[in-house]
Amino acid sequence: MTGTGQSRDAYQRALLRLLLDEAGVDYRITIVPVRFSQARIIHELTQGKLINLYWMGTSPELERRLLPVRYPIDRGLLGYRLLFIRDDRQTDFDSVRSAEDLGKFIGGQGIGWSDVAILEKAGLKQRQHLYEDLFLLLDAGRIDYFSRGVTEIFSELDEWRQRYPHLAVEDRLALHYPFAMFFFVSPSQPRLAAALRQGFEKAYRSGRFERFFYQRSEIRESLSRGRLTDRLVLEIPNPSLTPETRAIPARYWHRLSQ
């Protein structure tokens, strides 16, 4: 498993331990302390030598090349996207009423992120760069915004605002498309994938997963600060969902009324 920022990964690591405990298997988690692009992570997972597990927003390619554990680890909240902007650009975004309006701006995404195809198919121009570089490009005005999941954006704001003091979360918009973050396992580790699926099933049957999820401080804080029910939500289609992912039962997804 590769490591990014400790705060960014804390939820996923805690969930991974919960699932393996629920599955009742012996395990040891080793963090590979490197920063890879998603394309490099996918390559390493297919090889199964350096890393054998990571979590990513899903795509048909990922589900084809790797072993997806088809339980949305964030209950689909990754599909609720808020926008990083410069704090002096809010008035520019106040005029946005539709995805077509947002298409007049230039967005940014990480190299190889699954969101790129979804956003571009909706007419939203995106430039791909390394994650860390997106903040620099936004600050320099080379992109107008970049979207992050509601469970990601506020911890990242707190992490990056000291270096980029004009960094802000746009105040009135949210994007939404059906989207799931899964654990993806190397094809060389089918027993690990099976253990995670078993862990999810047991944790949902007992109610432990939902208690864990909604009691996590970062989830509660994200939903509170995100104010999703107060925002103009721009619905974006996701035609790339595989039939298997589209068929995930509703009980595994967050509802805004919750």
PAKOL-718953 format. One record per residue (C-alpha): x, z, y; residue in three letters; residue number from 1. Coordinates in steps of 0.25 Angstrom, whole numbers. Layout:
# residues N
{X: X; Z: Z; Y: Y; aa: ala; i: NUM}
...
# end
This chain:
# residues 258
{X: 0; Z: 0; Y: 0; aa: met; i: 1}
{X: 6; Z: -4; Y: 13; aa: thr; i: 2}
{X: 5; Z: 5; Y: 26; aa: gly; i: 3}
{X: 1; Z: 3; Y: 40; aa: thr; i: 4}
{X: -2; Z: 13; Y: 50; aa: gly; i: 5}
{X: -5; Z: 27; Y: 44; aa: gln; i: 6}
{X: -17; Z: 29; Y: 53; aa: ser; i: 7}
{X: -23; Z: 15; Y: 50; aa: arg; i: 8}
{X: -21; Z: 17; Y: 35; aa: asp; i: 9}
{X: -25; Z: 32; Y: 33; aa: ala; i: 10}
{X: -40; Z: 29; Y: 29; aa: tyr; i: 11}
{X: -36; Z: 18; Y: 19; aa: gln; i: 12}
{X: -25; Z: 27; Y: 13; aa: arg; i: 13}
{X: -35; Z: 39; Y: 12; aa: ala; i: 14}
{X: -45; Z: 30; Y: 5; aa: leu; i: 15}
{X: -36; Z: 25; Y: -5; aa: leu; i: 16}
{X: -32; Z: 39; Y: -9; aa: arg; i: 17}
{X: -47; Z: 42; Y: -10; aa: leu; i: 18}
{X: -50; Z: 30; Y: -19; aa: leu; i: 19}
{X: -38; Z: 32; Y: -28; aa: leu; i: 20}
{X: -42; Z: 47; Y: -30; aa: asp; i: 21}
{X: -56; Z: 43; Y: -33; aa: glu; i: 22}
{X: -51; Z: 33; Y: -43; aa: ala; i: 23}
{X: -43; Z: 44; Y: -50; aa: gly; i: 24}
{X: -30; Z: 36; Y: -51; aa: val; i: 25}
{X: -16; Z: 41; Y: -49; aa: asp; i: 26}
{X: -10; Z: 34; Y: -37; aa: tyr; i: 27}
{X: 1; Z: 34; Y: -27; aa: arg; i: 28}
{X: -1; Z: 27; Y: -13; aa: ile; i: 29}
{X: 12; Z: 21; Y: -8; aa: thr; i: 30}
{X: 12; Z: 16; Y: 7; aa: ile; i: 31}
{X: 21; Z: 4; Y: 10; aa: val; i: 32}
{X: 25; Z: 7; Y: 24; aa: pro; i: 33}
{X: 25; Z: -7; Y: 29; aa: val; i: 34}
{X: 17; Z: -15; Y: 39; aa: arg; i: 35}
{X: 12; Z: -29; Y: 33; aa: phe; i: 36}
{X: 3; Z: -39; Y: 38; aa: ser; i: 37}
{X: -10; Z: -41; Y: 30; aa: gln; i: 38}
{X: -4; Z: -54; Y: 24; aa: ala; i: 39}
{X: 8; Z: -46; Y: 19; aa: arg; i: 40}
{X: 0; Z: -35; Y: 13; aa: ile; i: 41}
{X: -9; Z: -45; Y: 5; aa: ile; i: 42}
{X: 4; Z: -52; Y: 0; aa: his; i: 43}
{X: 10; Z: -38; Y: -4; aa: glu; i: 44}
{X: -3; Z: -34; Y: -11; aa: leu; i: 45}
{X: -4; Z: -47; Y: -19; aa: thr; i: 46}
{X: 11; Z: -44; Y: -24; aa: gln; i: 47}
{X: 7; Z: -30; Y: -27; aa: gly; i: 48}
{X: 22; Z: -25; Y: -26; aa: lys; i: 49}
{X: 23; Z: -18; Y: -12; aa: leu; i: 50}
{X: 9; Z: -14; Y: -10; aa: ile; i: 51}
{X: -4; Z: -14; Y: -19; aa: asn; i: 52}
{X: -15; Z: -10; Y: -10; aa: leu; i: 53}
{X: -19; Z: -11; Y: 4; aa: tyr; i: 54}
{X: -32; Z: -12; Y: 12; aa: trp; i: 55}
{X: -37; Z: -24; Y: 21; aa: met; i: 56}
{X: -49; Z: -31; Y: 26; aa: gly; i: 57}
{X: -54; Z: -40; Y: 15; aa: thr; i: 58}
{X: -54; Z: -55; Y: 14; aa: ser; i: 59}
{X: -56; Z: -65; Y: 3; aa: pro; i: 60}
{X: -41; Z: -67; Y: 2; aa: glu; i: 61}
{X: -38; Z: -52; Y: 0; aa: leu; i: 62}
{X: -49; Z: -51; Y: -10; aa: glu; i: 63}
{X: -43; Z: -63; Y: -18; aa: arg; i: 64}
{X: -29; Z: -59; Y: -18; aa: arg; i: 65}
{X: -30; Z: -44; Y: -19; aa: leu; i: 66}
{X: -38; Z: -34; Y: -26; aa: leu; i: 67}
{X: -49; Z: -29; Y: -16; aa: pro; i: 68}
{X: -56; Z: -15; Y: -18; aa: val; i: 69}
{X: -69; Z: -20; Y: -12; aa: arg; i: 70}
{X: -74; Z: -7; Y: -6; aa: tyr; i: 71}
{X: -73; Z: -7; Y: 10; aa: pro; i: 72}
{X: -63; Z: 4; Y: 12; aa: ile; i: 73}
{X: -68; Z: 5; Y: 27; aa: asp; i: 74}
{X: -83; Z: 2; Y: 23; aa: arg; i: 75}
{X: -82; Z: -11; Y: 31; aa: gly; i: 76}
{X: -78; Z: -5; Y: 44; aa: leu; i: 77}
{X: -66; Z: -14; Y: 45; aa: leu; i: 78}
{X: -77; Z: -25; Y: 48; aa: gly; i: 79}
{X: -81; Z: -17; Y: 61; aa: tyr; i: 80}
{X: -70; Z: -22; Y: 71; aa: arg; i: 81}
{X: -67; Z: -17; Y: 84; aa: leu; i: 82}
{X: -57; Z: -24; Y: 94; aa: leu; i: 83}
{X: -44; Z: -20; Y: 100; aa: phe; i: 84}
{X: -43; Z: -25; Y: 114; aa: ile; i: 85}
{X: -35; Z: -21; Y: 126; aa: arg; i: 86}
{X: -42; Z: -11; Y: 135; aa: asp; i: 87}
{X: -42; Z: -20; Y: 147; aa: asp; i: 88}
{X: -50; Z: -31; Y: 139; aa: arg; i: 89}
{X: -63; Z: -23; Y: 136; aa: gln; i: 90}
{X: -71; Z: -31; Y: 147; aa: thr; i: 91}
{X: -67; Z: -44; Y: 140; aa: asp; i: 92}
{X: -74; Z: -40; Y: 127; aa: phe; i: 93}
{X: -86; Z: -34; Y: 134; aa: asp; i: 94}
{X: -91; Z: -48; Y: 135; aa: ser; i: 95}
{X: -91; Z: -50; Y: 120; aa: val; i: 96}
{X: -105; Z: -51; Y: 114; aa: arg; i: 97}
{X: -102; Z: -59; Y: 101; aa: ser; i: 98}
{X: -91; Z: -64; Y: 92; aa: ala; i: 99}
{X: -91; Z: -77; Y: 99; aa: glu; i: 100}
{X: -87; Z: -69; Y: 112; aa: asp; i: 101}
{X: -76; Z: -62; Y: 105; aa: leu; i: 102}
{X: -71; Z: -75; Y: 100; aa: gly; i: 103}
{X: -66; Z: -78; Y: 114; aa: lys; i: 104}
{X: -55; Z: -67; Y: 112; aa: phe; i: 105}
{X: -43; Z: -68; Y: 103; aa: ile; i: 106}
{X: -42; Z: -57; Y: 92; aa: gly; i: 107}
{X: -31; Z: -53; Y: 84; aa: gly; i: 108}
{X: -30; Z: -49; Y: 69; aa: gln; i: 109}
{X: -19; Z: -45; Y: 59; aa: gly; i: 110}
{X: -12; Z: -56; Y: 51; aa: ile; i: 111}
{X: -20; Z: -59; Y: 39; aa: gly; i: 112}
{X: -31; Z: -49; Y: 42; aa: trp; i: 113}
{X: -44; Z: -52; Y: 35; aa: ser; i: 114}
{X: -52; Z: -51; Y: 48; aa: asp; i: 115}
{X: -45; Z: -64; Y: 54; aa: val; i: 116}
{X: -53; Z: -74; Y: 46; aa: ala; i: 117}
{X: -66; Z: -66; Y: 49; aa: ile; i: 118}
{X: -64; Z: -66; Y: 64; aa: leu; i: 119}
{X: -59; Z: -80; Y: 65; aa: glu; i: 120}
{X: -71; Z: -85; Y: 57; aa: lys; i: 121}
{X: -80; Z: -78; Y: 68; aa: ala; i: 122}
{X: -73; Z: -86; Y: 79; aa: gly; i: 123}
{X: -64; Z: -74; Y: 83; aa: leu; i: 124}
{X: -50; Z: -79; Y: 86; aa: lys; i: 125}
{X: -39; Z: -70; Y: 80; aa: gln; i: 126}
{X: -24; Z: -70; Y: 80; aa: arg; i: 127}
{X: -17; Z: -64; Y: 69; aa: gln; i: 128}
{X: -5; Z: -54; Y: 71; aa: his; i: 129}
{X: 1; Z: -42; Y: 64; aa: leu; i: 130}
{X: -7; Z: -30; Y: 67; aa: tyr; i: 131}
{X: 3; Z: -23; Y: 75; aa: glu; i: 132}
{X: 4; Z: -35; Y: 84; aa: asp; i: 133}
{X: -11; Z: -36; Y: 87; aa: leu; i: 134}
{X: -10; Z: -24; Y: 97; aa: phe; i: 135}
{X: 2; Z: -31; Y: 104; aa: leu; i: 136}
{X: -6; Z: -44; Y: 105; aa: leu; i: 137}
{X: -18; Z: -37; Y: 110; aa: leu; i: 138}
{X: -11; Z: -29; Y: 121; aa: asp; i: 139}
{X: -4; Z: -42; Y: 125; aa: ala; i: 140}
{X: -17; Z: -50; Y: 126; aa: gly; i: 141}
{X: -13; Z: -60; Y: 116; aa: arg; i: 142}
{X: -26; Z: -56; Y: 108; aa: ile; i: 143}
{X: -39; Z: -50; Y: 114; aa: asp; i: 144}
{X: -43; Z: -41; Y: 103; aa: tyr; i: 145}
{X: -41; Z: -38; Y: 88; aa: phe; i: 146}
{X: -51; Z: -31; Y: 79; aa: ser; i: 147}
{X: -49; Z: -19; Y: 70; aa: arg; i: 148}
{X: -59; Z: -12; Y: 61; aa: gly; i: 149}
{X: -66; Z: 0; Y: 67; aa: val; i: 150}
{X: -59; Z: 9; Y: 58; aa: thr; i: 151}
{X: -45; Z: 4; Y: 62; aa: glu; i: 152}
{X: -46; Z: 1; Y: 77; aa: ile; i: 153}
{X: -46; Z: 15; Y: 83; aa: phe; i: 154}
{X: -35; Z: 21; Y: 75; aa: ser; i: 155}
{X: -27; Z: 8; Y: 79; aa: glu; i: 156}
{X: -31; Z: 10; Y: 93; aa: leu; i: 157}
{X: -25; Z: 24; Y: 93; aa: asp; i: 158}
{X: -13; Z: 19; Y: 86; aa: glu; i: 159}
{X: -9; Z: 8; Y: 95; aa: trp; i: 160}
{X: -15; Z: 11; Y: 109; aa: arg; i: 161}
{X: -2; Z: 19; Y: 113; aa: gln; i: 162}
{X: 6; Z: 6; Y: 111; aa: arg; i: 163}
{X: -5; Z: -2; Y: 117; aa: tyr; i: 164}
{X: -12; Z: 6; Y: 127; aa: pro; i: 165}
{X: -22; Z: -5; Y: 131; aa: his; i: 166}
{X: -27; Z: -6; Y: 117; aa: leu; i: 167}
{X: -42; Z: -3; Y: 116; aa: ala; i: 168}
{X: -54; Z: -5; Y: 106; aa: val; i: 169}
{X: -64; Z: -14; Y: 112; aa: glu; i: 170}
{X: -76; Z: -6; Y: 116; aa: asp; i: 171}
{X: -89; Z: -13; Y: 112; aa: arg; i: 172}
{X: -87; Z: -24; Y: 101; aa: leu; i: 173}
{X: -86; Z: -23; Y: 86; aa: ala; i: 174}
{X: -84; Z: -34; Y: 76; aa: leu; i: 175}
{X: -90; Z: -33; Y: 62; aa: his; i: 176}
{X: -88; Z: -41; Y: 50; aa: tyr; i: 177}
{X: -90; Z: -37; Y: 35; aa: pro; i: 178}
{X: -77; Z: -33; Y: 31; aa: phe; i: 179}
{X: -70; Z: -24; Y: 21; aa: ala; i: 180}
{X: -57; Z: -17; Y: 20; aa: met; i: 181}
{X: -53; Z: -16; Y: 5; aa: phe; i: 182}
{X: -41; Z: -10; Y: -2; aa: phe; i: 183}
{X: -34; Z: -22; Y: -8; aa: phe; i: 184}
{X: -25; Z: -20; Y: -20; aa: val; i: 185}
{X: -14; Z: -29; Y: -26; aa: ser; i: 186}
{X: -19; Z: -37; Y: -38; aa: pro; i: 187}
{X: -8; Z: -30; Y: -46; aa: ser; i: 188}
{X: -15; Z: -17; Y: -45; aa: gln; i: 189}
{X: -29; Z: -19; Y: -51; aa: pro; i: 190}
{X: -30; Z: -4; Y: -55; aa: arg; i: 191}
{X: -28; Z: 1; Y: -41; aa: leu; i: 192}
{X: -39; Z: -8; Y: -36; aa: ala; i: 193}
{X: -48; Z: -3; Y: -47; aa: ala; i: 194}
{X: -45; Z: 11; Y: -44; aa: ala; i: 195}
{X: -48; Z: 9; Y: -29; aa: leu; i: 196}
{X: -62; Z: 3; Y: -33; aa: arg; i: 197}
{X: -65; Z: 15; Y: -42; aa: gln; i: 198}
{X: -61; Z: 24; Y: -31; aa: gly; i: 199}
{X: -70; Z: 18; Y: -21; aa: phe; i: 200}
{X: -82; Z: 18; Y: -31; aa: glu; i: 201}
{X: -80; Z: 33; Y: -34; aa: lys; i: 202}
{X: -78; Z: 36; Y: -19; aa: ala; i: 203}
{X: -91; Z: 29; Y: -16; aa: tyr; i: 204}
{X: -99; Z: 35; Y: -27; aa: arg; i: 205}
{X: -95; Z: 49; Y: -23; aa: ser; i: 206}
{X: -97; Z: 47; Y: -8; aa: gly; i: 207}
{X: -82; Z: 50; Y: -6; aa: arg; i: 208}
{X: -79; Z: 37; Y: 0; aa: phe; i: 209}
{X: -89; Z: 37; Y: 11; aa: glu; i: 210}
{X: -86; Z: 52; Y: 14; aa: arg; i: 211}
{X: -71; Z: 48; Y: 15; aa: phe; i: 212}
{X: -74; Z: 36; Y: 24; aa: phe; i: 213}
{X: -83; Z: 42; Y: 34; aa: tyr; i: 214}
{X: -76; Z: 55; Y: 35; aa: gln; i: 215}
{X: -63; Z: 49; Y: 38; aa: arg; i: 216}
{X: -59; Z: 52; Y: 53; aa: ser; i: 217}
{X: -54; Z: 38; Y: 55; aa: glu; i: 218}
{X: -67; Z: 32; Y: 50; aa: ile; i: 219}
{X: -76; Z: 41; Y: 59; aa: arg; i: 220}
{X: -67; Z: 39; Y: 71; aa: glu; i: 221}
{X: -68; Z: 24; Y: 69; aa: ser; i: 222}
{X: -83; Z: 24; Y: 68; aa: leu; i: 223}
{X: -84; Z: 33; Y: 80; aa: ser; i: 224}
{X: -74; Z: 26; Y: 89; aa: arg; i: 225}
{X: -79; Z: 12; Y: 84; aa: gly; i: 226}
{X: -93; Z: 14; Y: 89; aa: arg; i: 227}
{X: -98; Z: 2; Y: 80; aa: leu; i: 228}
{X: -113; Z: 4; Y: 83; aa: thr; i: 229}
{X: -110; Z: 4; Y: 98; aa: asp; i: 230}
{X: -103; Z: -9; Y: 98; aa: arg; i: 231}
{X: -107; Z: -24; Y: 98; aa: leu; i: 232}
{X: -104; Z: -28; Y: 84; aa: val; i: 233}
{X: -100; Z: -43; Y: 82; aa: leu; i: 234}
{X: -103; Z: -47; Y: 68; aa: glu; i: 235}
{X: -93; Z: -56; Y: 62; aa: ile; i: 236}
{X: -96; Z: -63; Y: 49; aa: pro; i: 237}
{X: -86; Z: -62; Y: 37; aa: asn; i: 238}
{X: -88; Z: -74; Y: 29; aa: pro; i: 239}
{X: -75; Z: -71; Y: 21; aa: ser; i: 240}
{X: -80; Z: -59; Y: 13; aa: leu; i: 241}
{X: -80; Z: -61; Y: -1; aa: thr; i: 242}
{X: -92; Z: -60; Y: -10; aa: pro; i: 243}
{X: -87; Z: -47; Y: -16; aa: glu; i: 244}
{X: -84; Z: -40; Y: -3; aa: thr; i: 245}
{X: -97; Z: -45; Y: 3; aa: arg; i: 246}
{X: -104; Z: -38; Y: -9; aa: ala; i: 247}
{X: -99; Z: -24; Y: -6; aa: ile; i: 248}
{X: -111; Z: -15; Y: -6; aa: pro; i: 249}
{X: -116; Z: -10; Y: 7; aa: ala; i: 250}
{X: -113; Z: 5; Y: 4; aa: arg; i: 251}
{X: -98; Z: 2; Y: 5; aa: tyr; i: 252}
{X: -99; Z: -3; Y: 20; aa: trp; i: 253}
{X: -100; Z: 5; Y: 32; aa: his; i: 254}
{X: -113; Z: 4; Y: 40; aa: arg; i: 255}
{X: -113; Z: 6; Y: 55; aa: leu; i: 256}
{X: -125; Z: 15; Y: 54; aa: ser; i: 257}
{X: -116; Z: 25; Y: 46; aa: gln; i: 258}
# end
